[in-house]
Amino acid sequence: MADMERVPDEPVTFIEKMMSIQGDIPMDDTNWEMIELVAETLQTLEPEHKLLLEMRFYHRYPYSKITALMRYSSKSVAWYNVQRALDQLRTALVANKEIIERYI
């Protein structure tokens, strides 16, 4: 029931939470390595998924603006497609050999 009450703009997944952190983040060598691995993995995504993640997490566009820009029929469609992009990123990250060796 809690999922039904969740507002789509709230970060839920690990990647959403990482991307929504604001403020000072200590940047040691490990953090930079992870950022580099995630950035490289982002480049392997489908162009639409890269664009959706950029709009949502880099530009911090609300789902209403993503809906208008992508010409989706509703905010729920925008939310669903952002979730699909996150799933594709998560799958690519888990399959990345360097990430497996270093972090798993």
C-alpha angles and dihedrals in degrees: 000000000000090000090056090056095047117113110229091232093065115097112243111162124067092250092049090051092048091050094047096053111119131190132035115348116185107243109207124159093272093055092050091049091052092047090051092049092049091047091051091048091049088060090061094059125101111273093247092051092049089050093049093050091046092051094045102041107020100038092026092223115177117240090255091062092044088051091054096043095047092039093234119166095239145358089257089061089051091048091049092051092048088052090051089051090050090049090052090049092047091050092049092048093050090049093050108112094212092053091048091051096046107033112018 
